Amino acid sequence: MKRLYLTLIFAAAGAAILLSLGVWQIQRLEWKRGVLSRIETTIAGDPIPLPVTPDPEAQKYRPVDLRGSIGAGELHVLVSVKRVGAGYRIIAPFTTDEGRTILVDRGFVPVEDENQTHRSGETHIIGNLHWPDDRNSSTPDNDVPGNIWFARDIDAMAQQLDTEPFLVIARSETPEAPGVTPLPVDISGIPNDHLQYAITWFSLAAIWLIMTAAYVLRLRKGKEGSKT
């Protein structure tokens, strides 16, 4: 009986821990949904003037409406687009009518079109401020001489193109730039895996209890066999 009681206590404690982790992930799921909803609201909000100084926390995803001119020179960031394949994001300098020069992510071109000339000059851009987190421990160093960048490193790009450290992801250009497909910011690239994590913890709790039940049955059968 002592072994049975210890098994049940151990099983209850383990199941309680696993279930609490599952509940915590459900709470995180609701929190993340709220965050994503706020981001969507920010992305679709009213445009703000280009801020005087960058603030990645307060200004991230803020929409802007800019008029000015796309300058010469551009940087190519290697990316892959689903159902399209490999290509480059085109990062170009943009000088506003007020005389400030910033970075603009104009969008995507396929690898085979990398060396095509893209329209420059007077442009009306609607887009969103962004400070992308492209770089991780496995990201290669940028090949600056070869103009192949593996992450949108804003400070380094701003230095390379002699701009302020602002990046605007274009939603639209007027006039349009032939051959360049805008890749506007959205929430599709922001992971929200908490539901899968919750299912995993609840499944482990169920397996834990099933295994415990099987073990208890074996104990009981063993005792009954020893009596006969």
N, C-alpha and C positions, 0 to 999 in steps of 0.2 A: 504493500500500500504506500510505503514511503516513496518508493521510486515513482509510482503513479502520480502522487501529489506533486513531487518535484518536476515531473514532466509537464504536468498541467500548468504549474506556475511559470515554468520556463516558456511554454508555448504561449501563454497569455501575455507575458512580458514582450516576447518577440513580436507577436501579432499587434500589440498596442503600439510598438515603435514603428512598425511598417505602415500601419494605418495612419498614424499621426504624420508620417512623412508624405503619405498620399494626400491627406487633408491640406497639409502645408502647400503642396504643389497646386491644389485647386485654388487656394487663396492667392498664390502667385499668379495663376492663370488669370484670375479676375483683375489683379493689379496690372498685369501686362496688357490686358485688353483695354484698360483705362488709359494706359500710357499711349498705346497705338491710336486710340480714339483722339487723344489730345494732339498727337503728331499729325493725324489726318486733318484735323481742324486747323492747325497752324499752316500746313501746306496749302490749304485752299482758302486761307484768310485774305484780308485786304493787303495789298502791297504796302511796304514801308519804304521810306527813303533809305538810300545806302548809308549805313551807320558811319559815324566818324571814326570809331575804333572798333576792331573786331572783338566780339564776345561770343565764343563758341557755345556757351551754355544758354545764353539768353536769346541769341539770334539764329540758332540752328533751325533750318527749314523755313525761315521767314521768307515770304514772297517779296520780290522786288520787281519794279517796272522801270527799265533803264533805256535811255536813248543816248546814242553816241556812235562810236566807230570801232569796228574790229580792225586791229592792226596787223602788221606783217609778223610772221613767225608763229609757230605753233608747236606744242609738245604732244607726243603720242603716248598714250597709256594703254598697254596691252591688256585686253579684256576678252571675255567670251560671253556671247549673248545666246540665251537659250533658243534653240531651233534655228539659229543663224550661223553660229560658229565664232571663230576667232576674229578679232579686229582690234581697232584702236578707238579710245576716246580722244577727241580732239580738244585740246586745251589751248585757248588763244588769249592774247591781251585785248582788253576792251577799254577804250577811253570814253568816259561819259561826257555829256555836253558841259558838265561842270569842270572838266579837266582832270578828273581822277582816273587812274588806270588800274584795273583789276583783272582777275582771271575769269574766263568764261569757259565752262565745259559745254561745248557746242553739241556733242552727241557722238554717235558711233559711225565708223566707216569700216567696211570689210578689209581684211589684210591686203587683198589684191588692189585695193584703191588707196593704199596708204600714201602714195606719192602724187596723187592728184592734187591740183591746185583748188583750194576752196575759196569761195567768195569772201571778200573783205569789204571794208568801207562802211558807210552809214548803215546803221542797223537799230531796230527796235527789239529789245530782248525782254521777254517775260520769263522769270525763273525764280529759283529759290536759293538763298544762301545755304551753304553746306560746308561742314568740316568732316569729310569722309574718313573712316577708319579702315583704310585698305590694307595696311601693313600689319603683318604678324611675324612670328619667329621664322617662318619658312619663306617669306617674301625675299626674292633676290634684290641686290642693290641695283639702283637705276643705272642704265647705260646712257649717261648724259651725252657723251660724244656721238653715240649712235642714234640718239633721240628715241630710245625705247625705255619708257618708264614702266615700272611694275606696281606703282602705288601713286595716288594723288597726294604727294607730299607738298602741302600748300606753301610752306616757307621756302623750300628749295625751288619750287616752280616760280614763286614770286621773284626770287632772286635771279633765276635764269631769264625771266622775261621782263625784269625791272618793273614790277607792279606792286601794288599794295597786297597784303596777305588776305585777300578776300576771294572766295570762289563762288560763282553763281552757276548753278546747274540750269541750263536753258530748258524751258518748256516749249518755247517757240521763238523763232527769229522772223522778223519782217524787214526786208524780203527774205524768203526762204533760202537756205544754202543747199543747192543741188548736191546729192550724194551723201549728205550728212543727216543721220536719223537721230533726233533728240532722244535722250534717255532721261526723262524727268524724274525727280525724286518721288518715291512712294514708299509704302511700308512693306512691300513684298520682300525686301532684303533683310528685314528685321526679324530675327527668329522668335518664335513663340512656341516652344516645345513643352510647356508645362503640362498640357493635357497628356501627352505621351508619357512624361515622367510620372504623373499621377497614376495612370493605368498600370505602369510598371510596378510601382510600389503596392498598389492594391492587388495586383496579380501575385506578387511575391507573398503578400499576407495570406492570400487564399491557398497558395501552394504550401506555405508554412503550416497552416491549420490542417490541410489534407494529410500532409506527411505526419503531423502529430497524431491525428486520428488513426492513421494506419499503424503507427507505433504503439498507441494505446491498445488497439485491437490485438496486436501481436502479444503484448504483455498479458492481456486478459486470457487469451487463448493458451498462453504458456502456463498460466496459473491453473486454469481449468484442467489442462492436460496433466499437470503434476498431481492434482487431487485424485484423478482416476488412476 
